[in-house]
Amino acid sequence: MNFDVAIVGSGPAGATCAALCAQAGLKTALIERTQFPREKVCGDCLNPACWPIFKRLDLETRILALPHSRLEEVEFIAQHGASIRVPLARQARGEIAIKRSLLDQLLLTRAGELGAAVFQNHTVTKIDPGWILHTTGGSFSGKIVVAADGRNSTVARLLNLLPASARDRIGLQTHLSAPANFGSRVALHFLKEGYCGAASIGDGELNLCLVSRPRDLDALKTWALNHFQIAADPQWRTISPLSRAPIAARNGNLLLIGDAARVVEPFTGEGIYYALSTGELAARHIVDNTLDAYPKAHAALYRGRLWINEISRFAVTHPRVATAILATARVTPGILRFLTRKVIGS
Ligand SMILES: Cc1cc2nc3c(=O)[nH]c(=O)nc-3n(C[C@H](O)[C@H](O)[C@H](O)COP(=O)(O)OP(=O)(O)OC[C@H]3O[C@@H](n4cnc5c(N)ncnc54)[C@H](O)[C@@H]3O)c2cc1C
């Protein structure tokens, strides 16, 4: 099957790009290896910067109609239990938490509504010259191919673009019943074994994420089981690597978007925003036929925002530093409020 645009992966990046390319009248294929709805290793938190993109996709009301939690504060908890709470602004389109099964299904549905041909249960396994994509369900060709297939991008690997991943940390995630009185908050624990993020996601459920080096994973899981009084080891989803070098955002007629191009530290909860915004950006350059300008625009989108993400990565990989930052912030809480607002924009 021949398409103007063939997009591999229907996370927030791929579905957004497909929706906007199809809306502009391009013959668009959205090729996804799983069958939706599906969960993902993710903290489920949506940065408020996502709302203008949802508005352009005409999805604001439909997202708010899905089960979610409106997050009211972030609690930073140091190694020995001292904690600081930073309230989040009460705004109509603020930080919310929503299951990825719900959000990603809605985005995929929207891409279909706007005219993209959606192929689920199709895994890209081989790429031939001329941008022929072979999948487990048949072959596709695209005048332009978009890699939106996440941090372990198959497209990048098949084209020898994926950087060798160093031995890195592992991310674990599960959904649980929220403890009584957990409230509408995100709790971020800095621990010597790694870090833990817990967020209320509505309907009495909690999203629990753990991040650590492989050697500390069992200890971190044990900590989480005790701390959240979890009776039996839950079904953990896992992902690795947590960080890797970025890949050039364009390679001929291939554009990379979302995690496939650049992975950010999950701690600040911005990955979905970058996925949506690079999906939108790539669609604009495809529709306007300005592929040359895409890499510069892609780099500009991250510029000026990444420094807090880098600080966060340093803090979470050096828990003693994080504890020292939190001790300072207890005396001068403005610092933490400033950093939180820089990320969350509230
Ligand atoms: C522990 C952790 C916590 C996080 N918490 C947050 C958070 O709270 N908030 C936030 O904004 N971000 C968070 N993130 C980051 C966020 O999950 C990602 O940045 C986001 O999912 C990237 O979206 P994407 O569309 O680029 O890729 P993905 O969401 O990874 O989607 C890629 C899609 O491609 C498909 N695919 C893969 N290979 C193939 C193939 N060969 N053929 C066809 N399809 C394929 C996959 O099935 C998948 O559906 C977190 C990440 C981690 C690891």
The ligand as a Gaussian input file, in Angstrom:
#p B3LYP/6-31G(d) Opt

LIG

0 1
 C        9.157000       5.777000      34.262000
 C        8.612000       6.792000      33.282000
 C        7.670000       7.709000      33.710000
 C        7.193000       8.680000      32.835000
 N        6.248000       9.558000      33.277000
 C        5.811000      10.540000      32.459000
 C        4.801000      11.449000      32.890000
 O        4.274000      11.363000      34.002000
 N        4.424000      12.430000      32.027000
 C        4.968000      12.560000      30.786000
 O        4.615000      13.492000      30.059000
 N        5.888000      11.670000      30.336000
 C        6.300000      10.664000      31.133000
 N        7.201000       9.741000      30.667000
 C        7.667000       9.845000      29.275000
 C        6.560000       9.413000      28.284000
 O        6.049000       8.164000      28.656000
 C        7.165000       9.360000      26.881000
 O        7.954000      10.504000      26.663000
 C        6.052000       9.300000      25.816000
 O        5.333000       8.100000      25.905000
 C        6.679000       9.391000      24.418000
 O        5.669000       9.290000      23.466000
 P        6.011000       8.760000      21.983000
 O        4.740000       8.900000      21.223000
 O        7.239000       9.380000      21.491000
 O        6.375000       7.215000      22.171000
 P        5.590000       6.046000      22.873000
 O        4.536000       6.557000      23.774000
 O        6.635000       5.161000      23.433000
 O        4.835000       5.305000      21.675000
 C        5.543000       4.549000      20.750000
 C        4.562000       3.613000      20.057000
 O        5.267000       2.937000      18.993000
 C        4.845000       1.582000      18.939000
 N        5.918000       0.800000      18.313000
 C        7.145000       0.520000      18.832000
 N        7.853000      -0.234000      17.969000
 C        7.065000      -0.430000      16.887000
 C        7.228000      -1.150000      15.655000
 N        8.359000      -1.822000      15.389000
 N        6.211000      -1.151000      14.768000
 C        5.059000      -0.472000      15.026000
 N        4.844000       0.209000      16.180000
 C        5.833000       0.229000      17.098000
 C        4.620000       1.230000      20.414000
 O        3.773000       0.103000      20.569000
 C        4.010000       2.524000      20.968000
 O        2.593000       2.515000      20.931000
 C        7.670000       8.732000      31.509000
 C        8.599000       7.786000      31.063000
 C        9.059000       6.821000      31.940000
 C       10.061000       5.815000      31.449000

